[in-house]
Amino acid sequence: MLTKQPIAKKLNASADVVWEAIRNIGRLDVWFPIIETCRVEGKGAGALRYMTVAGGGEIEDTIEEVDEISMRLTYLRPLSPFPVTYYKGTVEVFTSYDGLAVVVWTIDFESEPEDTASVAELVRSAISDGIDGMEKDLRSA
């Protein structure tokens, strides 16, 4: 069952500053409390991101697209400790009327029907925490 879980937040930083942080595809271990380590191999589309999760588990991401014009990054997650058979993340940065960034992070995933609600809640909570962590990190830079 394919499920779409969007998370949107306005940040107290400019869209350009937020996009620069996202397009570099690292620092997830700083932003996300659930992620202990994050290592990146390569740059742009085709880059690989390897993470370990608090409490055990490995995550691998393949960066599919880094669209500089649209400020959109897309990645596939072929390895995850979560009960999903498909996982695709899209992170978009928009400029609000006041010049601040609005981040829309959308996860498309497939899971067994009995796992869908718990995975959607995990994703919503983790991504929301990660966006908050990114904003905090940008303020301290």
C-alpha atoms as a printed R data frame, in Angstrom:
    type eleno elety resid chain resno      x      y      z
1   ATOM     1    CA   MET     A     1  0.000  0.000  0.000
2   ATOM     2    CA   LEU     A     2  1.581  3.295 -1.129
3   ATOM     3    CA   THR     A     3  1.254  6.079  1.431
4   ATOM     4    CA   LYS     A     4  2.244  9.741  1.122
5   ATOM     5    CA   GLN     A     5  3.283 11.537  4.310
6   ATOM     6    CA   PRO     A     6  4.042 15.259  3.827
7   ATOM     7    CA   ILE     A     7  5.556 17.433  6.550
8   ATOM     8    CA   ALA     A     8  5.725 21.209  6.038
9   ATOM     9    CA   LYS     A     9  7.385 23.789  8.278
10  ATOM    10    CA   LYS     A    10  8.369 27.428  7.995
11  ATOM    11    CA   LEU     A    11 11.878 28.102  9.243
12  ATOM    12    CA   ASN     A    12 13.432 31.254 10.601
13  ATOM    13    CA   ALA     A    13 16.092 31.265  7.866
14  ATOM    14    CA   SER     A    14 16.188 32.289  4.233
15  ATOM    15    CA   ALA     A    15 15.316 29.774  1.530
16  ATOM    16    CA   ASP     A    16 18.834 30.056  0.076
17  ATOM    17    CA   VAL     A    17 20.487 29.203  3.410
18  ATOM    18    CA   VAL     A    18 18.144 26.252  3.985
19  ATOM    19    CA   TRP     A    19 18.603 24.952  0.439
20  ATOM    20    CA   GLU     A    20 22.394 25.131  0.794
21  ATOM    21    CA   ALA     A    21 22.181 22.932  3.909
22  ATOM    22    CA   ILE     A    22 19.839 20.409  2.269
23  ATOM    23    CA   ARG     A    23 21.667 20.177 -1.057
24  ATOM    24    CA   ASN     A    24 24.866 19.172  0.746
25  ATOM    25    CA   ILE     A    25 22.998 15.981  1.855
26  ATOM    26    CA   GLY     A    26 24.979 15.473  5.065
27  ATOM    27    CA   ARG     A    27 24.507 16.505  8.726
28  ATOM    28    CA   LEU     A    28 21.467 14.290  9.237
29  ATOM    29    CA   ASP     A    29 23.227 12.984 12.362
30  ATOM    30    CA   VAL     A    30 23.175 16.575 13.682
31  ATOM    31    CA   TRP     A    31 19.574 17.329 12.673
32  ATOM    32    CA   PHE     A    32 17.785 14.061 13.478
33  ATOM    33    CA   PRO     A    33 17.831 12.731 17.065
34  ATOM    34    CA   ILE     A    34 17.152  9.217 15.717
35  ATOM    35    CA   ILE     A    35 20.309  9.205 13.536
36  ATOM    36    CA   GLU     A    36 23.644  8.510 15.245
37  ATOM    37    CA   THR     A    37 26.023  8.674 12.269
38  ATOM    38    CA   CYS     A    38 25.829  9.962  8.701
39  ATOM    39    CA   ARG     A    39 28.449  9.447  6.009
40  ATOM    40    CA   VAL     A    40 28.179 10.584  2.369
41  ATOM    41    CA   GLU     A    41 30.005  9.200 -0.651
42  ATOM    42    CA   GLY     A    42 29.889 11.330 -3.787
43  ATOM    43    CA   LYS     A    43 28.056 14.533 -4.646
44  ATOM    44    CA   GLY     A    44 24.754 15.320 -6.299
45  ATOM    45    CA   ALA     A    45 22.650 12.721 -8.086
46  ATOM    46    CA   GLY     A    46 24.113  9.268 -7.580
47  ATOM    47    CA   ALA     A    47 25.665 10.081 -4.196
48  ATOM    48    CA   LEU     A    48 25.194  7.541 -1.424
49  ATOM    49    CA   ARG     A    49 24.327  8.389  2.167
50  ATOM    50    CA   TYR     A    50 24.913  5.839  4.947
51  ATOM    51    CA   MET     A    51 23.428  6.240  8.413
52  ATOM    52    CA   THR     A    52 23.120  4.332 11.650
53  ATOM    53    CA   VAL     A    53 20.004  4.628 13.774
54  ATOM    54    CA   ALA     A    54 19.845  5.049 17.537
55  ATOM    55    CA   GLY     A    55 18.994  1.686 19.037
56  ATOM    56    CA   GLY     A    56 20.478 -0.198 16.094
57  ATOM    57    CA   GLY     A    57 19.852 -0.406 12.392
58  ATOM    58    CA   GLU     A    58 21.361  0.823  9.162
59  ATOM    59    CA   ILE     A    59 19.962  3.193  6.551
60  ATOM    60    CA   GLU     A    60 21.202  3.706  3.001
61  ATOM    61    CA   ASP     A    61 19.995  6.459  0.698
62  ATOM    62    CA   THR     A    62 20.693  6.951 -2.991
63  ATOM    63    CA   ILE     A    63 20.359 10.571 -4.081
64  ATOM    64    CA   GLU     A    64 18.201 10.578 -7.220
65  ATOM    65    CA   GLU     A    65 17.947 14.276 -7.974
66  ATOM    66    CA   VAL     A    66 19.310 17.615 -6.810
67  ATOM    67    CA   ASP     A    67 17.358 20.282 -8.696
68  ATOM    68    CA   GLU     A    68 19.032 23.643 -8.066
69  ATOM    69    CA   ILE     A    69 16.325 25.654 -9.855
70  ATOM    70    CA   SER     A    70 13.355 24.115 -8.029
71  ATOM    71    CA   MET     A    71 15.329 23.657 -4.776
72  ATOM    72    CA   ARG     A    72 14.275 20.009 -4.642
73  ATOM    73    CA   LEU     A    73 16.230 16.948 -3.497
74  ATOM    74    CA   THR     A    74 14.922 13.419 -4.051
75  ATOM    75    CA   TYR     A    75 16.322 10.221 -2.587
76  ATOM    76    CA   LEU     A    76 15.490  6.527 -2.489
77  ATOM    77    CA   ARG     A    77 16.054  4.444  0.620
78  ATOM    78    CA   PRO     A    78 16.763  0.850 -0.442
79  ATOM    79    CA   LEU     A    79 17.931 -0.175  3.059
80  ATOM    80    CA   SER     A    80 16.020  0.715  6.193
81  ATOM    81    CA   PRO     A    81 15.318 -0.904  9.582
82  ATOM    82    CA   PHE     A    82 11.672  0.151  9.282
83  ATOM    83    CA   PRO     A    83  8.879 -2.111  7.965
84  ATOM    84    CA   VAL     A    84  8.736 -0.661  4.449
85  ATOM    85    CA   THR     A    85  9.222 -2.217  1.030
86  ATOM    86    CA   TYR     A    86  9.606  1.143 -0.754
87  ATOM    87    CA   TYR     A    87 10.716  4.532  0.561
88  ATOM    88    CA   LYS     A    88 11.228  7.734 -1.411
89  ATOM    89    CA   GLY     A    89 11.884 11.135  0.129
90  ATOM    90    CA   THR     A    90 11.463 14.500 -1.549
91  ATOM    91    CA   VAL     A    91 12.661 17.667  0.179
92  ATOM    92    CA   GLU     A    92 11.573 20.988 -1.322
93  ATOM    93    CA   VAL     A    93 12.388 24.512 -0.201
94  ATOM    94    CA   PHE     A    94 10.055 27.374 -1.027
95  ATOM    95    CA   THR     A    95 10.367 31.084 -0.309
96  ATOM    96    CA   SER     A    96  7.593 32.501  1.847
97  ATOM    97    CA   TYR     A    97  6.144 35.963  1.231
98  ATOM    98    CA   ASP     A    98  8.465 37.302  3.952
99  ATOM    99    CA   GLY     A    99 11.604 35.746  2.455
100 ATOM   100    CA   LEU     A   100 11.838 32.892  4.947
101 ATOM   101    CA   ALA     A   101 12.054 29.243  3.955
102 ATOM   102    CA   VAL     A   102  9.191 26.788  3.920
103 ATOM   103    CA   VAL     A   103 10.427 23.200  3.854
104 ATOM   104    CA   VAL     A   104  8.119 20.524  2.498
105 ATOM   105    CA   TRP     A   105  9.512 17.047  3.146
106 ATOM   106    CA   THR     A   106  7.349 14.333  1.613
107 ATOM   107    CA   ILE     A   107  7.844 10.621  2.155
108 ATOM   108    CA   ASP     A   108  6.222  8.096 -0.168
109 ATOM   109    CA   PHE     A   109  6.400  4.595  1.266
110 ATOM   110    CA   GLU     A   110  4.940  1.145  0.878
111 ATOM   111    CA   SER     A   111  4.310 -1.153  3.800
112 ATOM   112    CA   GLU     A   112  1.985 -3.890  4.901
113 ATOM   113    CA   PRO     A   113 -1.464 -2.455  5.745
114 ATOM   114    CA   GLU     A   114 -1.045 -3.277  9.440
115 ATOM   115    CA   ASP     A   115  2.210 -1.235  9.548
116 ATOM   116    CA   THR     A   116  1.051  1.828  7.610
117 ATOM   117    CA   ALA     A   117 -0.237  3.939 10.508
118 ATOM   118    CA   SER     A   118  2.811  3.319 12.714
119 ATOM   119    CA   VAL     A   119  5.270  3.994  9.874
120 ATOM   120    CA   ALA     A   120  3.416  7.193  8.921
121 ATOM   121    CA   GLU     A   121  3.596  8.407 12.533
122 ATOM   122    CA   LEU     A   122  7.286  7.473 12.815
123 ATOM   123    CA   VAL     A   123  8.046  9.338  9.577
124 ATOM   124    CA   ARG     A   124  6.004 12.394 10.584
125 ATOM   125    CA   SER     A   125  7.656 12.590 13.986
126 ATOM   126    CA   ALA     A   126 11.223 11.907 12.782
127 ATOM   127    CA   ILE     A   127 11.073 14.346  9.852
128 ATOM   128    CA   SER     A   128  9.489 17.044 12.002
129 ATOM   129    CA   ASP     A   129 12.250 16.590 14.601
130 ATOM   130    CA   GLY     A   130 14.860 16.673 11.800
131 ATOM   131    CA   ILE     A   131 13.551 19.926 10.350
132 ATOM   132    CA   ASP     A   132 13.595 21.459 13.855
133 ATOM   133    CA   GLY     A   133 17.163 20.182 14.290
134 ATOM   134    CA   MET     A   134 18.205 21.677 10.954
135 ATOM   135    CA   GLU     A   135 16.770 25.061 11.955
136 ATOM   136    CA   LYS     A   136 18.634 24.924 15.279
137 ATOM   137    CA   ASP     A   137 21.864 23.939 13.496
138 ATOM   138    CA   LEU     A   138 21.488 26.834 11.036
139 ATOM   139    CA   ARG     A   139 20.979 29.314 13.866
140 ATOM   140    CA   SER     A   140 24.215 28.185 15.520
141 ATOM   141    CA   ALA     A   141 26.248 28.450 12.284
